[in-house]
Amino acid sequence: MYRYDEFDHAFVKGRVEQFRDQVERRLSGELAEDAFKPLRLMNGVYLQLHAYMLRVAIPYGTLNSKQMRMLAHIARKYDRGYGHFTTRQNIQYNWPRLADTPAILEELASVEMHALQTSGNCIRNVTADHFAGAAADEVADPRPYAEILRQWSSVHPEFSFLPRKFKIAVTGAERDRAAIQVHDIGLHLKKNDMGDIGFAVYVGGGQGRTPMIAKKIRDFLPEEDLLSYTTAIMRVYNLHGRRDNKYKARIKILVHETGAEELARQVEAEFVHLKNGELKLPDADIAAITTYFAPPQLKDRPESWESLARWKKADADFARWVDQNVQPHKHPDYGMVTISLKPIGGIPGDASDGQMDVVADIAAEYAFDEIRISHEQNIILPHVALADLEPVYRALQGAGLATANAGLITDIIACPGLDYCALANARSIPVSQEISRRFGSPERQAEIGELKIKISGCINACGHHHVGHIGLLGVEKKGAELYQITLGGSGDENSSIGEIIGRGFEPEKVTDAVETIVDTYLGLRLSKEETFLEAYRRVGPQPFKDALYPAAAEAA
């Protein structure tokens, strides 16, 4: 993983001291909240419903055991003993004292972490495939390019005050695990017929109030033109993006109103002036960054297969966990382990300080000191020998981290909702907990198969409900919470925005509605191999509407 150089250390330290002075002036009353707000947001500090919240950057979701231990330490010393991992591969602390935030940032800097650009109208944390560098289907590791974009975009003077926040995602495999088509810019690494590395470029995706799937504006962009072309996109957006209405300020609105072809023409025209300039990436620079992400030296472990088969035969729970939470690695004797942060009835994405320490210990001993955070709010150990899965499982089991539900109905994405967020209209956490308990039986989850439920407490869609197979959006109606249901969304290489299925449901009825949807799917699927999304795309919304609203079906 990338290590700070001398400039990085000095830059982050300087920003910490600058913010310390700003906090002291705010606490003394010298600085009013209106003046302080943009300063704290530049450093990842939000004012939430009950307290301040600090969002810490985990660039492209990659960290090591030392950094994970620091996150645990901060949760223990400065918060209430836990952190919340987010859909942007970051971590949030919900209860820090404002007076403590400079000290937190100073401690983060000691392990090469920060909170810069986790808020504000700038380029946010660049996200990537959480299996990067390990996945068997990978064309190339996307993290070096995400790091290049991170270095280029950090406090970029031209792009620090954009019309609205800006999000970039990079994937390196045909299977899109980074949801690139619902980002402002999505980059899909690929090779051309000559074997050269480049990118398919997507622009104008996003969720929130106006969900849209991104448009492809370049089928193949050579890797050396990454920064030049990205700069061209940003300049077109910075010039023409709406600044008079924050609800129409994202680049997706510009793409929609201008048209993808015209926007592509403008980007190409700007690119002509940039492509052979100082932003062109030399091969040596790409190679230098890539060396930071060299995969660990994986030794052949032929004993893995016999040991794994023996352990699976002896322990059904272990076998279920392996089958569900361990994915194939590019080396056949290894696997990629998903540590579910979705215990049955638990709060999605939360991890205690003790659990973070356990993950750090496991990563250091069994996973070459590599940890990833997924945009699905789980933790990944990307390189684990099959022969080590049994002791890894036992350690996770002892920490309450061995739930075998990755990709299943209880692996729910949910934002903090009205329990924490000042923008929310409804709660997300209690709804996710009730659904999780209702479908918690391992046998029932196995019968249902792959099904992604995503819950947002407001239209800002931090829970990614638009791309959930089943999406739940909390809204407020006449002072009460109501949940709107969407079906058929997806954030993969075949991205789609879910369709609103009908009127909303009260909190006490929403879990029953989800069960009705699931039962309808089980009754109409052609085989157990047909997933919920496949079945929905085959039959459309009507069978589900008829089941959810029988009175309307009878009247029709």
N, C-alpha and C positions, 0 to 999 in steps of 0.2 A: 504494500500500500504506500501511498505518497507520504513522504516525510518532509516536514518544514525545512526550508533553507534559512539562511541568516536573515534575508529580507522578511520572510513570513513571520519569524519570531519577533522581530522588531516592530513590524506593522501591527500584529495582533496585540502586543504589549502596549503600544502607543494608543490603540483604540480603547483598551481597558482603562488606562489612566485618564483619557479624555472623558469617558463615561463616568468614572468615579467622581470627577469634578462636577459633571452635570447633575448627578444624583445628589451630591452634597448641596448644590445650589437649589435644587428642587425641595429638598427636605428642610432647608433653612427658610424657604419662602421667597428667596431671591428670584427663582425661576417659576413662573406660573405654569399650570398644567397645559394650557394651550401651546405654550412655547416648548415645553418639555416633551410633549407627545411625539412629534416627529423624531426627536433625538432618541427616545427610548425605543421606538419602533425600529430604528436603524440598528439597534442592538438586541432585537428579539424580545423586548419586554412589552407585553400587552396588559391592559387593565381589563380583567374579566368580570364576571358577575359578582364574585365575592372577594377577589384578591387579584394581585398581579400574577401573571403567568409568564414564564420564561421559556422560549422555544430555542433549543440548541440544535445547531446544524450537524448532521451526519452526512457529509458529502457522498453522494451516490450510494448511501446506505452502508458504507464500509468502515469498520473500526476493529481494534484489536482488544486483547484482554485488559491491558493497562487502561485503555480509555473506558471500557465497560465498567471497570472497577471504580473509575472516577465518577461515572454517572451514578453508580450505586452510592458512593460516598456523598455526593451532592444531595441525593434523595434522603439520605439518613441525617445529614447535618443541617441542611437548609430547608427541607420540605417535610412532608409527612410520611416518608418512608417508601415512596414509590415514584415512578415516572410513567408517562403515557407515550408510547410510540405511535407515530402518526402515519397517515397515508402519503406523506412526502418524505418518508424515511428519516424523519427527525425524531427528537424526544422533547416532550413538554413537561415542565414542572408547574403544577397548578397553585402552589401555596408559598412561594418565596416572598420574604419581606423585601421591599424595594431597597432598603438600606443594605441588604446582603448581596444584591445582584452584582456589584463590582467585585466583591470577593469571590463569588461563584465564577464570574468570567475569568478572574485571575487564576483560579484553580483549573479551569478548563484549559486555559492557555498553556499550563504546565504540561499538558498531555496532547498538545497540538489540536485543540478544539476551540470553537468559538460560537457565537450566535449572530454573526454578521449576515445581513441580507436574508434573514428568516422572516422578515416582514417588510412592508413598504412597497412602493411602486418601482421596483427594481427587478433584476433577474434573480429569482429565488434559487434555492438549493437544486442543483441539477440532479435528476434521479436516473436510475439505471436498473437493468435486470438484476434481481437479487441473487441469481445463480451465475452471474458474470464470472468468467474465468474457470468455470467448472462444468458447465452444462455440455452434455454430449452433442447437442444440436447447434452449438455456437459457431458462427462464422469467424468472429473475432471478439475479443474482450472489449466491451464498450467503455470500461472505466478510464482508460488513458484519455479518451476523447472527452469524457465528462470532466476529468481533471483539467484538461486544456481549457475547456469552456469555463470552468470555475475560476482558474487563474485570470483568464481574460476578462471575465465579467465582474470580478470583485472590485467594488467601488469604482467601476468604470465611469469616468466623468460625463460621458455622453449619454449613458443609459441608467443613471442613478435616480432620475426623476421622470420616469415614463408615464404615459397616460394612466396606466394601471399595472398591477403586478404581472410578472411574466415568468412562465414556467416552461422548462425544457426537459425532455426525457430522451434517453438513448437506449436502444436495444441492439444486441448483437446476434440474435438468432431469428430463425423464421417464425418460431412461436414467440409472440410478443408478450413478455411478462412485465413490461414497463408501462403499458397503457399509452403508447406514444401518440395514438390518434385522438386522445382527449387532452392534449397539451397545446400550448401556444406554438411551440415548435417540437416536432417529433422527428427523431433521426433513427433510421433503420440501417445498420451496418450491413453491407453486402459486398460481393465481389463481382466484377464485370467478366466478360468473356476472356480477358487477358489475365485474369487473376489479380487485378488491382483492387485495393480496398477503397470503398467510397460509401456514400450515404444516399438512400432515398429520403427526400426531405418533405415533411408534412407541415402544414401551417394552418392555424385557425381552429384547432380543437379546443374544447373546454366544456365545463359543466356549469353549475350555478344557475342563474336565472334564465339563461338562454343556452341550453346544451347544444353542442354541435360537434360533428365528427370532422377532423382536420382534412384538408384537401392536399393531395400530393402535387407539389409544384416542381419537383425535380426528381427524375427517376434515378439518376446517378450523379453524385457530386464527388469529385476526387477528394481524398482526405486532406491534401495540402490546401484546399480551398475552404476548409471548414469555417475558419474565423472570418474570412473575407465574405463568404456568402451569408453567414449568420449576421454579420455587421450590416450587410445590405438589407436583410429583412428588418432588422431593428431600426434602421434609419427610415425606411418606408413607414413603419409603424409609428415611430416617434414623430414623424412629420404629419401624418394623416390621421392618427388615432384620435378618437374623441376625447376632449378634456372638459367638455361642458356638462357631461352626464356620466357619472361613474358606472352606471348600469349598462352603458353602451361603449365603454372605453377599452374593452379587451380587443385583441387583434382579431378574434373570431368575428366580431361585428364588422370590422373593416373588411375582412375577406368576404363576408356575406354581402355587404353593401357595394363593394367595389367589383366583386366577382373574382374567382380564383385565377382566371386567365389574365385579367388586367393586373391583378396584384403581382402575379408571376412576372409579367412584362416589366413592371416597375422595379421589381427586385433585380431582374436580370440587367436592366439598364444601369442600376446603381452598382451592381457587381462588376460590370465592365471596367469601372474606374478603380476598383479595389483589387481585382484578382491577381495582378502581378506586382502588387505593392508590398509594404512591410508586413502585412498580415498573412502573407502566404507562408504556410508552415514548412520549414525545412525538414527533410527526412531525418536529420540528426536530432532535431528537437522532438519529433514524434518518437524516435527510438529512445531518447533519454527519458521521456515520461513513461514510455511503455516498460522500461526496465524496473520501474517501481512496482509494477503489477505482474512481475514474473511469477508463474505458478510455483507452488512448493515442489520440492523434489519428492515425488511420490514413488515409493518403492513397491515393487510387486508384492502382493500379499496373497499368494494362492491358497493359503490355509483359511482365508476368509469364508469361502463358500461352504466348506464342510462345517465350520463352526457356526455360521449363521443358520444353516439348515437345522442343526442340532438344537440351537436355542429357540428357534421358531417352533419346532415340534414340541418342545418342553413347556412353552409359555404362550398361551393363546393371546394374551394381552400384548406381549412383546411382538408377536407375529403381526397383529393388527396394526400396531404402531409402525413397524417397518414397512408394511404394505402401503400405508396411507401417508406417512410423513417422511419417507426416504425416497429420493428420486435418483435415477441413474446418473452417474458421473462419467466424464469422458474417459476416465481410467476405470476399467471394469471391476477392480478390486476395491473401489471406493464408492461412497454415496454422498448425496447432498441432503442434509438433515434439516427439516423444518421444525423448529421449536414453537409449538402453538401457544400463543398468548390468549387463547380463547377457552379457558376451562369451562366446563358445563356450569352455567349459572354465573359465570364471572363477568368482569368488565373487559370488553375487547381492547387489547393493546396495552393494558396495564401490566407492569412488572414491579415487584417489590425490590428493595435494596438487596435483600438476601438472595432473591432469585437472580438478579443481575450478577452478583458475586459468584454464584454457582455457574452461570453461563460462562463467565470469565475463566473460572478454574477449568471447566471442561474444554473450552477452546484452547487454552494453553497446553493442556495435556494430550488432547486427542485430535485437535483440528488445526494444527499448524498456526495457531494464534490468529485465526481469521474468523470474523463475525460479520454478518450482514443483517440489515434491517430491511424487511420487505415493505412494499407499499400496501400490502394486505395486513399490516400491523403484526407481523410475526418476526421471529428471530431465526436466522439461518446459520448453520455451520456448513460451509460449502465443501470442505474436504475431510471426510471421516472414513477411515478404513472400515470395510464391512466387518472385519474381525474385532473392531472396537465398538460396534453398535450396542452390544449387550451392556458393557459398563457405562457407556454414555446414557443409555436408557435408564439404568438403575439410578444414576446420579440425577437425571431429570425427574424421575419418578419421586425421589425423595424431596425434591423442591416444588412439587406440584406442577411440573412443566411437561408431563408426558401424555397429554391429551392427544389421542390419535384421531384427529379430525381435520387435518389440512385439506382444504378444498371441499369439505362437506358442509351440510346445512348449518352446523353450529360454528363454523369458522366465519363468524359474522364480522364485517367491517362496520364500525359505528363511530361517529364523532362524539365529543363529550356532551353535546346537547345542552339542554336547559339546566342541567345540574351544575354546569360551570360557565357556559358561554353567554355573554351579554347579547349576542346577536340571535340566539336560538329562540324559536317559537314553541318548541316541544322537547320532551326528553327523548334521548336515544338509548341511554344505558339501561333503564328498567325494561324497555321493550325488548332489547337484545337479550337480556338475561332471561326473560320469560320465554322467548322463543327457544333459546338454548336449552332450558330445562324441559320444555315440551318435547323437543326432538332429541334429547340427550342420550337415549338408548343407543349403544353401538350397533345393535342389530337393525334398528330403524334407520339409522344414518346410512348403513351399508345398503339397505334396500332402496333408499332414495338415490344414492350416488351423488355425483358432482352437482352441487347447487350453491350458488353464491348469493347470499343475502347481504344487502348493504343499506345502512340506515343513516339518514341525515336529519338533524334537528331543525334545519332551516333551509331556505332556498340556495344558500351559498354552497351546499353540496359537499361539505368536507368529508362526509361519509361515502361519497361516490355513488349515491343511490341511482343516479341516471344509468349507470353501467352495471347495475346488479341484475342478475337473472330475475331476482325479485328485489325491487327497490322500495324502500319506505321513506317517505318524506313527511316529517312532522310540520304541521301548519297550525295556525291559530284561527279559530272561527268562533266569533261571539264570546271571546274570553276563554274558550276551552281548547284543549289539545285535540287534534284530529290527524289521522295518518292516511296520506294518499299513497296508493299502491301503483307501481309501474312494473311491467313484465317485459322480458325479452332483451334487456340491456346486456352489453358485453364490452369489456375493455381490452380484448385481445386483438390478434391480427385481423379478425373479422368484426371490428367494433360496431356497436349499434347503441342507440339511445332507447331506453325502455319506453313502452307506450303506457300512458295513463289508462288504467283499466275501468275507472268509474269513480263514484263518490267515495269520500274518505271514510275511515272507520275510527270509532272512539278507542281510547287506549285499552279498555278492557275487552275489546272485540277484535283487535288487530291480530293477535296470535291465532284465534280461531279462523280468521280470514286466511292467514298463511297456511294453516292446516288444510283448509278447503282447497286452496291452490295446489298444494302438494298431492292431496288425494285425487284431485282431477287429473293431474299429470300421471300418477301411477295407474289410473284407469284407462288412459288413452295411449300410453307409450307402446310402441310396437314390439319392444323387447327390453330386457333389463339393461342392454348396452346403449339404448337411446337415451341421451341425457335430457334433462329438463329443457335446456336451451334448444337442443335439436328438435324436441317434440313441439315446443312453442313455435319455432320457426316453420314447422310443417303444418300445424293446424291453425295458427293464428290466435287472436285473443278471445274469440267468441265462446268456446267451451268454458273458459275460465270466468268470463262475464256471466254466463248463464248459471254457473255454480255459485258465484258470489252474490248475485242479485236475482234470485229465483222469481221474485214477484214481477220484475221487469221482463224476465224471459217468458213467463206465463201470459203477461199482457200482450206481448208481441205475437 
